[in-house]
């Protein structure tokens, strides 16, 4: 599914005027080069943070304990206070080639711990799962870090990227498994390039997009490509 790259500024109530047009153009061009479909400047105050979001991390997500997830990231209260010190962020929608069938979408969590018995369904699930990890490791995570680095070069010294979910730096070659350090005493294998998972610090992406009047593909997907967002906190 081809999508044209677009860039627009959300209704920022004047905050966007504090970012020079030259900076926004550079961030736009960089995002496009790195594989984004859109890059939008948004006010940090429009990022919705809720305490209950972390329930979805604790229960039902195998990313719990990953070094970008709870309990290794700031608590929701801590992050909420930190977010108040930011004025704007870059919301990036990353391209995906991962077309997901309805059955896989409806049973993704269950299949993660108990793969389907049907060989074709199992094969389809493994393909989707591998694509999720591949896109995170090869496009989304490095791309988010490159945008963070560009923002830093532009003078936004506290710029910080986020990840869309469990870190994939330690995914194996066929993207069937992530060898995350988790509770290992040796610590994270890649500490310099880990960034917090959005949900893990309490960000409600769906409500944030609603607040910004942006669409989010609703689950279950049915032969559709999921939206994959990250936020780069700018300044």
C-alpha positions in Angstrom: 0.0 0.0 0.0 1.8 3.1 -1.2 1.3 6.3 0.8 2.7 9.7 -0.1 4.9 11.5 2.4 3.3 14.5 3.8 4.2 17.1 6.5 2.0 19.5 8.2 1.9 21.3 11.5 -0.9 20.5 13.9 -2.8 23.2 15.6 -0.2 24.2 18.1 -1.8 27.4 19.5 1.3 29.4 18.5 3.9 27.0 19.8 5.0 25.9 16.3 6.0 29.5 15.6 8.8 29.0 18.1 10.4 26.4 15.8 12.1 28.1 12.8 10.8 27.0 9.5 14.3 26.0 8.5 14.4 23.5 11.4 11.0 22.0 10.5 12.1 21.6 6.9 15.2 19.8 8.0 13.3 17.5 10.3 10.8 16.8 7.5 13.4 15.9 4.9 15.2 13.7 7.4 12.1 11.9 8.4 11.2 11.2 4.7 14.7 9.9 4.0 14.5 7.6 7.0 11.2 6.1 6.0 8.4 8.1 7.5 5.1 8.9 5.9 4.5 12.0 8.0 6.2 14.2 10.5 4.0 16.6 12.5 5.0 19.2 15.1 2.7 19.0 18.1 2.5 20.7 21.5 3.8 18.6 24.2 0.8 19.5 26.3 -1.4 17.6 23.8 0.3 14.3 24.6 -2.1 12.4 26.7 -0.6 10.5 29.7 -2.7 8.2 31.9 -1.7 6.0 34.8 -3.9 3.1 33.7 -2.0 2.7 30.4 0.8 0.8 32.2 -1.7 -1.9 33.0 -1.4 -3.0 29.4 2.3 -3.4 29.9 2.1 -5.4 33.1 -0.7 -7.7 31.9 -0.6 -9.1 28.3 2.7 -7.7 26.9 5.8 -9.8 26.7 7.8 -6.6 26.6 7.4 -6.2 30.4 10.9 -6.2 31.8 12.5 -5.1 28.6 15.1 -2.4 29.3 12.9 0.2 27.5 9.8 -0.8 29.5 8.6 -0.8 33.1 10.2 -1.2 35.6 13.3 0.2 33.9 11.7 3.5 32.7 10.4 6.5 34.7 7.1 5.9 36.4 4.0 7.5 34.9 4.0 10.3 37.6 7.7 10.9 37.0 7.3 11.1 33.2 4.2 13.3 33.5 6.3 15.9 35.4 9.2 15.6 32.9 6.8 16.1 30.0 5.6 19.4 31.5 9.1 20.8 30.9 8.8 20.2 27.2 6.9 22.5 24.9 6.7 20.6 21.6 7.4 17.3 20.0 7.7 15.7 16.6 5.1 13.0 15.9 6.4 10.6 13.3 4.3 8.0 11.4 6.6 5.3 10.0 6.0 3.4 6.8 5.1 -0.3 7.2 4.9 -3.2 4.8 3.2 -5.4 7.4 -0.3 -6.3 6.0 -2.1 -8.0 8.9 -5.1 -10.4 8.4 -8.1 -10.2 10.8 -7.4 -13.5 12.4 -3.8 -12.6 13.2 -4.9 -9.1 14.5 -7.6 -10.6 16.8 -5.3 -13.3 18.3 -1.9 -11.6 18.2 -1.3 -11.7 22.0 -2.5 -15.2 22.3 -0.5 -16.5 19.4 2.6 -14.9 21.0 2.5 -17.5 23.8 0.5 -20.2 22.1 1.0 -20.3 18.3 -2.0 -21.6 16.3 -2.1 -25.3 15.5 -3.0 -24.7 11.8 0.2 -24.6 9.8 -0.9 -21.8 7.5 -2.1 -19.6 10.4 1.1 -20.3 12.3 3.2 -19.3 9.2 1.2 -16.2 8.7 1.6 -15.2 12.4 5.3 -15.8 12.4 5.7 -13.6 9.3 3.8 -10.7 10.9 5.7 -11.1 14.1 9.1 -11.1 12.3 8.0 -8.0 10.2 7.2 -6.1 13.4 10.6 -6.8 14.8 12.4 -6.1 11.5 10.7 -2.8 11.0 11.5 -1.7 14.6 15.1 -2.7 14.4 15.9 -1.6 10.9 13.7 1.5 10.4 11.8 2.8 13.4 14.3 2.7 16.2 17.3 3.9 14.3 15.2 6.4 12.4 13.9 7.8 15.7 17.4 8.1 17.1 18.6 9.9 13.9 15.8 12.5 14.3 16.7 12.9 17.9 20.3 13.5 16.9 19.3 16.0 14.3 17.2 17.9 16.8 20.2 18.0 19.1 22.4 19.4 16.3 19.8 22.1 15.8 20.2 23.2 19.4 17.5 21.2 21.1 19.8 19.7 23.7 17.2 17.8 25.7 15.6 16.1 22.6 14.6 12.5 23.3 13.2 9.8 21.1 10.7 7.2 22.1 10.1 3.7 20.9 6.7 2.2 19.8 7.0 -0.9 22.1 9.5 -3.5 23.2 13.0 -2.8 22.0 14.2 -4.9 19.0 17.9 -4.2 19.0 18.6 -7.7 20.2 16.4 -9.5 17.7 18.0 -12.5 16.2 18.8 -12.9 12.5 15.4 -14.3 11.4 13.5 -12.0 13.7 11.8 -14.8 15.6 13.2 -13.9 19.0 14.5 -11.0 21.0 17.4 -11.8 23.3 16.7 -8.9 25.7 18.8 -8.7 28.9 15.7 -8.0 30.9 16.5 -8.9 34.5 20.0 -10.1 33.7 22.7 -8.8 36.0 24.8 -7.9 33.0 22.5 -5.0 32.1 21.2 -3.8 28.8 23.2 -4.9 25.8 22.8 -1.6 24.0 22.4 1.1 26.8 23.4 4.1 24.6 20.6 3.5 22.1 17.7 2.4 24.2 14.8 4.8 24.6 11.5 4.5 26.5 8.5 2.7 25.2 5.7 5.2 24.8 3.1 3.1 26.5 5.5 2.2 29.2 5.7 5.8 30.5 1.9 6.2 30.2 1.4 7.8 26.8 -2.1 7.1 25.3 -1.3 7.3 21.6 -4.9 6.7 20.6 -6.2 9.6 22.7 -3.3 11.8 21.7 -4.2 11.3 18.0 -7.8 12.0 18.7 -6.9 15.2 20.5 -4.8 16.2 17.4 -7.7 15.2 15.1 -5.6 12.5 13.5 -6.9 9.0 12.5 -5.7 5.7 13.9 -6.5 2.4 12.3 -8.9 0.6 14.6 -8.3 -3.0 15.6 -8.9 -5.7 14.6 -7.1 -5.0 11.4 -8.4 -6.8 8.3 -5.8 -6.9 5.6 -4.6 -3.5 6.6 -1.3 -1.9 7.4 -0.9 -0.7 11.0 0.1 2.8 11.9 3.5 3.0 13.7 4.2 6.2 15.5 7.0 7.5 17.6 7.4 10.8 19.4 10.6 12.8 19.5 10.4 15.2 22.5 12.1 18.4 21.2 12.3 21.1 23.8 
